[in-house]
Structure formats: C-alpha cells, structure tokens
C-alpha cells in the first residue's frame, strides 16, 4: 500500500496530492504540464516535495515533519519511462540484469531474468540489442528491467503512448496480467482516457496541480 499526502510548489502552481492505493492500479490523466510526471518523480525520490508525507508499505520515504527523505536508489520502486531508456550497447538480457542488485550471484540473477523474460514473452530476444527490436518489445524489456528490482511499487510514465493501437491493446493486457501476478501498486500516467478506464482500478485527473477523483477505488468483494 502507498499513502501520499504532500504538496510541491512549481513555478506556476502548487501540486497537492492526497491519495491511498493498495495493490491495484491507479491511472492518472490530465493535460500536459498539469503535474502528473511531477507526482511520479516525488514518489520515486527524483524530486523533493515541499511538504507532507509519502509512505510505501510500512516505510516512510518522505516526511517534512520528521525530516526524512529516502534517496531514490533505496526506495525499491520500478520506473518505466515513455522513451524506454534502454542501454543501446547492451543486449536485452544485459539491460534486464542491470536492474538486479549486483551483490546477487550470477546464476541466481540469470534464473530470475529468464522467468521474467518468459512471463513477458521476450525470451527469444535476450541476445538482441535495442536497435534490433520493435517499440512494443522495447517496452516489454523496460518493464522486465523494472521488475528485476523486485519493486514494492511500479511507476509508469506514459509507457504506451508511442506505440500503434494494436500493440497498445496487447500491452495493456500484458500490464494487467503482470500487475495481477506481482500484486503491487501500479501508478500509470496516460493522456488516453480509454486506456485509463481499461487499466485503472482508480482514476484521478490532475490539472494545474489540483486533483479530482474520476473513478473511486472499489472495495474487493470476497
């Protein structure tokens, strides 16, 4: 579970967020420059909020009152970017292994990497380089690398926006399967309301830093 109650002063407005999310998917929509990516960066530790608190699981990663600001590298957060951010000189397998802790033994790392490669249906690509694979395949590799960190939270910043509709439809279903398998919170930024409705258990809109709940998180019925 993640709890966010923070504010961040920006040049033209102040971003204010008050949210709680369990192990499901939060979709964030809104116009460009509204504060969506800033929200992700504050949660990831890439930007420091002006004030408030962010808690992931039972760990406070930011608190202005307690003067806590855990560095990004210690937050166990997977981050998938729109432009993939793959290393062009590394193979698919090497890119994925880059996300794993270096202290782990090589055999253990390769075993885990193979599991994730097969889950995302890219095992046959492990010896190829990023320039040799498609956009959809690159996005699967980026997701696999993020999962190799064994994250407690996954952040996805418009990960499918550069893909054609057919590939987007397939990857939307892959994301749902991966989230269901890993059972960790996913926070997804998208400009596509249809995509938000497909993927989001909860949907919020951010505009000029103000948050509006568009779809509430429903309680799980057992």
Secondary structure by P-SEA (a helix, b strand, c coil): cbbbbbbbbcccbbbbbbbccccbbbbbbbcccccaaaaaaaaacccccccccccccccccccccccccccccccbbbbbcccccccccccaaaaaaccccccccaaaaaaaaaaaaaaaccccccccccccccaaaaaaaaaaaaacccccbbbbccccccccaaaaaaaaaaaaaaaaaaccbbbbbbccaaaaaacccbbbbbcccccccccccccccc
